[in-house]
Amino acid sequence: MSKPAFTIEQVRSFLAVADHEHVSRAAASLSLTQGAVTQQVHNFERALGVRLLERDGRGVRLTDAGRALATSCRAAIRSVQVVEEAARDLKMLEAGTLHLGATPTCASLYLPETLAGFERRYPKVSLNVTVEPTSEINRLVHAGALDCALIEGRPLPDLVSVVVTRDELVLVVHARHALARLRRVNADQLSEHRYLGRGRMWAAESDVREMIGEAYDRAEVMNLGHPEYVRAAALAGLGYAALPLQAVQADLDSGILKRLPAPSTVRDIHAIRRAAQGGPTLEQFWRFLVERAKGAAGTSRSEARRRSTP
């Protein structure tokens, strides 16, 4: 598409003169000098090759060509206004789409509350969520296919990341399982029973390996992928599993599952994004995430101080 020979400022000046039928009053409405408006209109006429205005006593009036083109000029100015309004709406988050990613654990436990809070503040933003393992979410964010994401694994080194909360991974088993009767468990004992895992492609497995040591390679393994499938298998008594404490707290409280007397591990939950400046929707959501993370950290410190006070 070729570049127009005239400018938006020339169109605005022409319409102001046409509306006021007076150059000085048109100049005042545009906060310009009379000479500037006159020059803009002359340049517009020269660009189009037609005369648009003619003198009428102390004022001016539209020529036939001017009347014919005035409607098109008003439509053009309105189109520009629509673009400006759309940009303003985006800045105020009256519109926009956010493409988010999350690992299954984050999608189940940590993302929903964040999305609900953001939606209450910006109800007109469209939210889309992709759920995949950490490695895939890292790849999609790095490629720009996702705006940002929550993961419990390790972020790629060239992505921007911030810790938004922490997650405790604990060993659990059905209350009637043989391991549930033990007061202590070690690698040898765990090796005699089936481990319910996600599969080696999942970030949590490296944490589990550190938790259970040699038992990770010696035990019979049933890989189920999604952590909810792992939880379902544990509830069925098929073996022991390492799951987020928050995900199984209700099961532990009800007595269906029992926490094994073994060390747990605490993992950082990261929000990740590319370093490049994003659109207004992404930037506002990122600020919202960081604010929530700071607020949560402050609340945790306050609770810890209360617990430590005699």
C-alpha positions as CSV (number, residue, x, y, z in Angstrom):
1,M,0.0,0.0,0.0
2,S,1.5,3.4,-1.1
3,K,2.0,6.1,1.4
4,P,-0.6,8.9,1.2
5,A,0.5,12.3,-0.1
6,F,-1.2,14.1,2.8
7,T,-1.1,13.9,6.6
8,I,-3.7,13.4,9.3
9,E,-2.9,16.9,10.6
10,Q,-3.8,18.4,7.2
11,V,-7.1,16.5,7.2
12,R,-7.9,17.7,10.7
13,S,-7.1,21.3,9.7
14,F,-9.3,21.1,6.6
15,L,-12.2,19.7,8.6
16,A,-11.8,22.4,11.4
17,V,-12.0,25.2,8.8
18,A,-14.9,23.5,7.0
19,D,-16.8,23.2,10.3
20,H,-16.1,26.8,11.5
21,E,-16.1,28.4,8.1
22,H,-13.5,30.6,9.5
23,V,-9.7,30.1,9.6
24,S,-9.0,32.0,12.9
25,R,-11.8,30.1,14.7
26,A,-10.6,26.8,13.3
27,A,-7.0,27.7,14.4
28,A,-8.3,28.4,18.0
29,S,-10.1,25.1,18.1
30,L,-6.9,23.3,17.2
31,S,-4.6,25.4,19.4
32,L,-2.6,26.4,16.3
33,T,-1.8,29.7,14.7
34,Q,-3.9,31.0,11.8
35,G,-0.9,30.8,9.5
36,A,-0.2,27.1,10.5
37,V,-3.8,26.1,9.7
38,T,-3.7,28.0,6.4
39,Q,-0.5,26.3,5.4
40,Q,-1.9,22.8,6.4
41,V,-5.0,23.4,4.2
42,H,-2.9,24.6,1.3
43,N,-0.6,21.6,1.5
44,F,-3.7,19.3,1.6
45,E,-5.2,20.9,-1.5
46,R,-1.8,20.6,-3.3
47,A,-1.5,16.9,-2.3
48,L,-5.0,16.2,-3.7
49,G,-4.8,18.5,-6.7
50,V,-8.2,20.1,-6.0
51,R,-9.4,23.3,-4.4
52,L,-11.4,22.6,-1.3
53,L,-12.2,26.0,0.2
54,E,-13.0,29.4,-1.2
55,R,-13.3,32.9,0.3
56,D,-16.8,34.0,1.3
57,G,-16.6,37.5,2.7
58,R,-14.6,37.3,5.9
59,G,-15.0,33.6,6.1
60,V,-14.6,30.6,3.9
61,R,-16.9,27.9,2.5
62,L,-16.5,24.5,0.9
63,T,-16.2,24.1,-2.8
64,D,-18.1,21.3,-4.5
65,A,-15.0,19.2,-4.3
66,G,-14.6,20.1,-0.6
67,R,-18.1,19.0,0.2
68,A,-17.6,15.8,-1.7
69,L,-14.4,15.0,0.2
70,A,-15.4,16.2,3.6
71,T,-17.5,13.0,4.3
72,S,-14.5,10.8,3.4
73,C,-12.2,12.9,5.6
74,R,-14.5,12.6,8.6
75,A,-14.6,8.8,8.1
76,A,-10.8,8.8,7.9
77,I,-10.5,10.8,11.1
78,R,-13.0,8.5,12.9
79,S,-10.9,5.5,11.8
80,V,-7.9,7.1,13.4
81,Q,-9.9,7.8,16.5
82,V,-10.9,4.1,16.6
83,V,-7.2,3.1,16.5
84,E,-6.4,5.6,19.2
85,E,-9.3,4.4,21.4
86,A,-8.3,0.7,20.9
87,A,-4.8,1.5,22.0
88,R,-6.1,3.5,25.0
89,D,-8.4,0.6,25.9
90,L,-5.5,-1.8,25.8
91,K,-3.4,0.5,28.0
92,M,-6.3,0.6,30.5
93,L,-6.9,-3.2,29.9
94,E,-10.4,-2.7,28.6
95,A,-9.4,-5.3,26.0
96,G,-6.6,-7.7,25.2
97,T,-5.7,-11.4,25.4
98,L,-3.2,-13.1,27.7
99,H,-1.7,-16.5,26.7
100,L,-0.5,-18.2,29.8
101,G,1.3,-21.5,30.6
102,A,1.4,-23.6,33.7
103,T,2.6,-27.0,34.8
104,P,-0.2,-29.3,36.1
105,T,0.7,-28.6,39.7
106,C,0.7,-24.8,39.2
107,A,-2.5,-25.0,37.1
108,S,-4.2,-26.9,39.9
109,L,-2.9,-25.1,43.0
110,Y,-1.4,-21.7,42.3
111,L,-2.7,-20.2,39.0
112,P,-6.5,-20.3,39.6
113,E,-6.4,-17.9,42.5
114,T,-4.1,-15.5,40.7
115,L,-6.3,-15.6,37.6
116,A,-9.4,-14.9,39.6
117,G,-7.8,-11.9,41.3
118,F,-6.6,-10.5,38.0
119,E,-10.0,-11.1,36.3
120,R,-11.8,-9.2,39.1
121,R,-9.6,-6.2,38.4
122,Y,-9.6,-6.5,34.6
123,P,-12.8,-8.5,33.6
124,K,-12.5,-7.7,29.8
125,V,-9.1,-9.4,29.3
126,S,-9.4,-12.8,27.6
127,L,-7.4,-15.5,29.4
128,N,-6.0,-18.6,27.8
129,V,-4.0,-21.3,29.6
130,T,-1.8,-24.1,28.2
131,V,-0.9,-26.9,30.7
132,E,2.3,-28.9,30.0
133,P,5.4,-30.2,31.9
134,T,8.0,-27.6,32.8
135,S,10.3,-28.4,29.9
136,E,7.6,-27.7,27.3
137,I,6.3,-24.6,29.1
138,N,9.9,-23.2,29.2
139,R,10.2,-23.9,25.5
140,L,6.9,-22.2,24.6
141,V,7.6,-19.1,26.7
142,H,11.1,-18.9,25.2
143,A,9.7,-19.1,21.7
144,G,7.1,-16.4,22.4
145,A,4.1,-18.8,22.0
146,L,3.1,-18.0,25.6
147,D,3.3,-14.6,27.3
148,C,4.3,-15.9,30.7
149,A,3.9,-19.0,32.8
150,L,4.1,-20.6,36.3
151,I,6.4,-23.6,36.7
152,E,7.8,-25.5,39.7
153,G,10.9,-26.7,37.8
154,R,14.0,-24.7,36.8
155,P,13.5,-21.8,34.4
156,L,15.7,-21.5,31.3
157,P,18.6,-19.2,32.1
158,D,17.8,-16.5,29.5
159,L,14.2,-16.1,30.7
160,V,13.2,-13.6,33.4
161,S,11.9,-15.3,36.5
162,V,10.5,-14.5,39.9
163,V,9.6,-16.8,42.8
164,V,5.9,-16.3,43.5
165,T,5.5,-18.9,46.2
166,R,7.0,-22.2,47.5
167,D,5.7,-25.8,47.3
168,E,6.4,-28.6,49.7
169,L,6.7,-32.1,48.2
170,V,5.9,-34.9,50.6
171,L,5.8,-38.7,50.5
172,V,2.4,-40.2,51.0
173,V,0.8,-43.6,50.9
174,H,-2.7,-45.1,51.5
175,A,-3.4,-45.6,55.2
176,R,-3.7,-49.4,54.8
177,H,-0.5,-49.7,52.8
178,A,2.3,-51.7,54.5
179,L,4.6,-48.6,54.5
180,A,2.0,-46.7,56.5
181,R,2.7,-48.8,59.6
182,L,6.3,-47.9,59.8
183,R,7.7,-45.3,62.2
184,R,10.7,-44.7,60.0
185,V,11.4,-45.4,56.3
186,N,14.7,-45.7,54.5
187,A,15.8,-46.4,51.0
188,D,15.8,-50.2,51.5
189,Q,12.2,-50.2,52.7
190,L,11.0,-47.9,49.9
191,S,12.8,-50.1,47.3
192,E,10.5,-53.0,48.3
193,H,7.4,-51.1,47.2
194,R,6.0,-49.6,44.1
195,Y,6.8,-45.9,43.4
196,L,4.1,-43.9,41.7
197,G,5.8,-41.4,39.5
198,R,5.1,-39.0,36.7
199,G,7.9,-40.0,34.3
200,R,11.4,-38.8,33.9
201,M,10.4,-35.8,31.6
202,W,8.7,-34.2,34.6
203,A,10.7,-31.7,36.7
204,A,9.4,-33.1,40.0
205,E,11.2,-36.4,39.4
206,S,14.6,-34.9,40.0
207,D,13.4,-33.7,43.4
208,V,12.0,-37.1,44.2
209,R,15.3,-38.7,43.4
210,E,17.0,-36.5,46.0
211,M,14.2,-37.3,48.5
212,I,14.3,-41.1,48.3
213,G,17.9,-41.7,47.2
214,E,18.8,-45.2,45.8
215,A,15.1,-46.3,46.1
216,Y,14.4,-44.2,43.0
217,D,16.3,-46.5,40.8
218,R,15.7,-49.8,42.7
219,A,12.0,-49.7,43.2
220,E,9.3,-50.9,40.9
221,V,7.9,-47.8,39.1
222,M,4.5,-47.0,37.7
223,N,4.7,-43.8,35.7
224,L,1.3,-42.0,35.3
225,G,2.2,-38.6,34.0
226,H,-0.2,-36.0,35.4
227,P,0.1,-35.6,39.2
228,E,-3.6,-36.0,39.6
229,Y,-3.3,-39.5,38.1
230,V,-0.5,-40.1,40.6
231,R,-2.7,-39.0,43.5
232,A,-5.6,-41.2,42.3
233,A,-3.2,-44.2,42.2
234,A,-2.0,-43.5,45.7
235,L,-5.6,-43.2,46.9
236,A,-6.2,-46.6,45.4
237,G,-3.3,-48.1,47.4
238,L,-1.1,-48.9,44.4
239,G,2.0,-47.6,45.9
240,Y,3.7,-44.5,47.5
241,A,4.0,-41.1,45.8
242,A,5.6,-37.8,46.2
243,L,3.0,-35.0,45.9
244,P,2.6,-31.4,46.9
245,L,1.4,-31.1,50.4
246,Q,-1.3,-28.7,49.4
247,A,-2.7,-31.2,46.9
248,V,-3.1,-34.0,49.5
249,Q,-3.8,-32.0,52.7
250,A,-7.5,-32.9,52.6
251,D,-6.6,-36.6,52.0
252,L,-4.2,-36.5,55.0
253,D,-6.8,-34.8,57.2
254,S,-9.4,-37.3,56.3
255,G,-7.0,-40.2,57.1
256,I,-7.2,-41.8,53.6
257,L,-3.6,-41.0,52.9
258,K,-0.7,-41.0,55.4
259,R,2.4,-39.0,55.2
260,L,5.5,-41.1,55.4
261,P,8.1,-40.3,58.0
262,A,10.7,-39.1,55.5
263,P,12.3,-35.8,54.6
264,S,10.2,-33.5,52.3
265,T,11.6,-31.0,49.8
266,V,10.6,-27.4,49.3
267,R,10.5,-26.2,45.7
268,D,10.2,-22.6,44.3
269,I,7.3,-21.8,42.1
270,H,8.5,-19.4,39.4
271,A,6.7,-17.1,37.1
272,I,8.7,-16.9,33.9
273,R,8.6,-14.6,30.8
274,R,10.9,-13.3,28.1
275,A,13.1,-10.3,28.8
276,A,11.7,-8.2,25.9
277,Q,9.0,-5.6,26.7
278,G,5.6,-7.1,26.2
279,G,2.2,-5.5,25.5
280,P,0.2,-3.7,28.1
281,T,-1.8,-6.8,29.0
282,L,1.3,-8.9,29.8
283,E,3.1,-6.0,31.6
284,Q,0.1,-5.4,33.9
285,F,-0.3,-9.1,34.6
286,W,3.4,-9.4,35.4
287,R,3.1,-6.5,37.8
288,F,0.1,-8.2,39.4
289,L,2.0,-11.4,39.8
290,V,5.0,-9.7,41.4
291,E,2.7,-7.7,43.8
292,R,0.9,-10.9,44.9
293,A,4.3,-12.6,45.4
294,K,5.5,-9.8,47.6
295,G,2.3,-9.7,49.6
296,A,2.4,-13.5,50.1
297,A,6.0,-13.3,51.3
298,G,5.1,-10.5,53.8
299,T,2.1,-12.6,55.1
300,S,4.4,-15.6,55.5
301,R,6.9,-13.7,57.5
302,S,4.2,-12.2,59.7
303,E,2.8,-15.7,60.4
304,A,6.3,-17.0,61.2
305,R,6.9,-14.2,63.7
306,R,3.5,-14.9,65.4
307,R,4.3,-18.6,65.7
308,S,7.7,-17.8,67.2
309,T,6.3,-15.4,69.8
310,P,5.9,-17.0,73.2
